[in-house]
């Protein structure tokens, strides 16, 4: 027995010791327990002090938990009773110095490292009484994208009294945006019903895009454990100033005097009403909305009205500037019914079955009166009426009556600032209208049909734009299918039509423009067939002004997500009735162009958008005319080949392309010059070579029975001048395959229309057995054994009004034989003041050392000029030494193209003895000097001489002893014998020589004498007329040959003008 007592004593002593140790170490044990539980939740504890612990109370100090000390409490006291612990609650909680940090910036959980603790406690434990709670000197620190926000919080929840419990809290919200004060009073009864009241007020809130000078509001509510019973709330804002700063619209400020919003909920109904008002109610917006039977089959009602002065509406939100005049009114009403909200599938953007069971009907009306946007639009008026209906999954959007927008006047300066030309801006400034309609001038309607997995949208719409001078109509039938994710799966634009009349832009006047066809496809790809028909009385493209232009282009288009392609279904056609003269150039004929190919592609690449094109055109033959001041036009007939234009453009890189012309022939009618197989390549953009145009002419030939020059080929290029990209330079070489003797260089400035062209023929060295003139100039085929040097140069300058030209032709020591006549040492320099219509200054000189047609013609010198249209040779002076005297031509004008030319040869002081030796009359000699004139007429290839008269001014002697003449005249009589005797030593006092030649007869030379022979019949005077047979005709034939040669050369040159 004593042994057992001893054991029990030991147990009680140990138990007492344990209790004593636990009591004296309770603070440390509880602190360790709390820390352990928080560590299990992953919560870091920085500090914790258990100040007091007993059987019915716990007091903590300096509590700081969380990785970033998200929760801190200076002091917290919890009191309980044993019965409270059995009910899993406490009697009261007192908190002092509560500090909570909440991060709402979105990068971390709101409560940071304390979030797991909060999440684990979110379990619905049912309705229960709350302990008495007291919170003082506490704050919630919130970090948000708007900056730091501090909520100072104080209040309490009272102990239950007679089954009810009351709570009251005061909060003050402080941030850089402003300060708001709020109160909350709540009562919880023993059945779990909650009812309360909340108020808010604030002054001068500076929000990012608004400033509110004052706000007040309040709400009363009642909640039951199972549902919402009732909420009524009202918010009043005054003196609101909106300041919108967005990149998509211009920055603006806007002022509302007052805004009121009321919200109400009960068990089955909800309502929302509100109003916005500007100063003096010049503009008001009012709305009302209601939901009935919200928990069963809800009905909806909504209405909105906005009306007042237009300048008080925030147009900047729509991207418009603010008007200063006019009024506007907007009315929207809608009613509907839908299935219960529980039927909505939150995982689908649009629940199909829910929509199919919904009924909606609504209208909208917008009216604008006399709206004026300063310096832009004057007197804008419009009225739009829309009706929307949804029933059984079919939606309809239709316009009611006519919907028209009218503008009285538009500001021309504003229109030009938008990029329009002055002409277009002036036309549009007179205002116009916009009319929305449907097929057959009926109101348009859009239908929406809902299926199980898709939505079909279809309808037809037409828009008519009209101004004083132009009108455009756009219409189409639309079919669209959306899948259950609202993605486009199919679309079709049928009977697409764009028709415009009287369109004027950038100097162009399009009388009729029509685009018709169909387009169909999906969001990924599509295709269509369109036909473009256009007619314009005036089109302007750079320096080109086209008249009566029409075009027909049957287009095939296709596209996918990365590209758009445009091709031709068949060859297109373009016709231009006339083109205004470009400077001095005009096109005579209608220009018809066939377009057999047009490939255009716009494609998206990783490096950016890329544009490629390949267009082939085939123009029909046409005639060009180049006008000249006071001169005949130059006519050019063109037979174009194919024109090909291909190129590409990438974003961030310059455009690169080529324009290629092949197989073109051109004929210059007046000079009969034909250019065959012209090929040109136009380089567009950066080429690497610096060249702008490369071209070749396969053959240039003179179309004449006897061509003036041998056919030549030409090649060259055009490129920008070094350091002057606005100027173009030309470099050309040409000639025969064996000799490239022609060079051209030029400069042209497109902006000013000024240019110049320099042509040179390199010095050509002729020598017998080597190069001869006929190789280059077939017209000179009669020239033999030619030697010497020939060169030429020409320069042409032009501007927008006229053309100037000049040139030089040089002959140095040129010798040759022409039809038996030897020409030795010909030298000449012809300076032309006009090359296109040849003309020169006076005193152009030709010298020839010797002409030998059988007799020596020495030191020929000719002075002349070229004048008139067509060009003529005006001989100023021509002379040569012959028979001791001078032979010269009287000043005259020779027309190489005339059928007849007259010249007068003057003979001065030629030696009679030498003359008789020259004409070679057998037995005839004499002395003396001859003077006179020989009129010569060249008509065609014939030469005639009439009224020629050579006379000896001084008496002399003549001797004629001819056995042949004596033999022929033997037996002719005594008088003839006396005559023959007298002629043997005849002393003449008068001597004349007359030459006569008709076109059909040979030359007749008649020698007339008056004199005597002192030894015959006592010196009796005789008057004799003797017809001479001599070679003087051959001399005149040589002169005729020279004339023909010079005429052929001149005609050849002048034909090239």
Secondary structure, DSSP 8 states (H G I E B T S, - for coil): -HHHHHHHHHHHHHHHHHHHHHHHTHHHHHHHHHHHHHHHTT--EEEEEEEEE-SSEEEEEEEEESTT--EEEEEEEEE--HHHHHTT--SEEEEEEEEEEEE-SSSS-TTGGGHHHHHHT-----S----EEEEEEEEEEEEETTEEEEEEEEEEE---BTTBEEEEEEEEEEETTEEEEEEEEEEE-TTS-EEEEEEEEEEEEEETTEEEEEEEEEEEEEE-SSSEEEEEEEEEEEEEEEEE--TTS--EEEEEEEEEEEEEEESSEEEEEEEEE-GGGSEEEEEEEEEESTTSS-EEEEEEEEEEEGGGS-GGGGT----SEEEEEEEEEEEEE---GGG--TTSSS-HHHHHT-EEEEEEEEEEEEEEETTTEEEEEEEEEEEEEEETTEEEEEE-S-EEEEEEEE-HHHHHHTT--HHHHHHHTT-EEEEEE-GGG---EEEEEE-SS-EEEEEEEEEEEEESS-EEEEEEEEEEEE-TTS-EEEEEEEEEEEEEEEEEETTEEEEEEEEEEEEEE-SSEEEEEEEEEEEEEEEEETTEEEEEEEEEEEEEEEEESSEEEEEESS-EEEEEEEEEEETTEEE-S-EEEEEEEEEEEEEEETTEEEEEEEEEEEE--EEEEEEETTEEEEEEEEE--EEEEEEEEETTS--EEEEEEEEEEEEETTTTEEEEEEEEEEEES--SS-EEEEEEEEEEEE-STT-SS--EEEEEEEEEETTEEEEEEEEEEEE-SS---EEEEEEEETTTTEEEEEEEEEEEEE-TTS--HHHH-GGGTTEEEEEEEEEEEEEEEE-SS-EEEEEEEEEEEEEEEETTEEEEEEEEEEEEEETTTTEE-S-EEEEEEEEESSSEEEEEEEEEEEETTTTEEEEEEEEEEETTEEEEE-SEEE-TTSSEEEEEEEEEEEEHHHHHHHHT-TTEEE--EEEEEEEEEEETTEEEE-S-EEEESS-EEEEE--HHHHHHHTTS-HHHHHHHHHHHTEEEEEEEEEEEB-SSS--EEEEEEEEE-TTSGGG-EEEEEEEE--THHHHHHHHHHHHHHHHHHHHHHHHT-
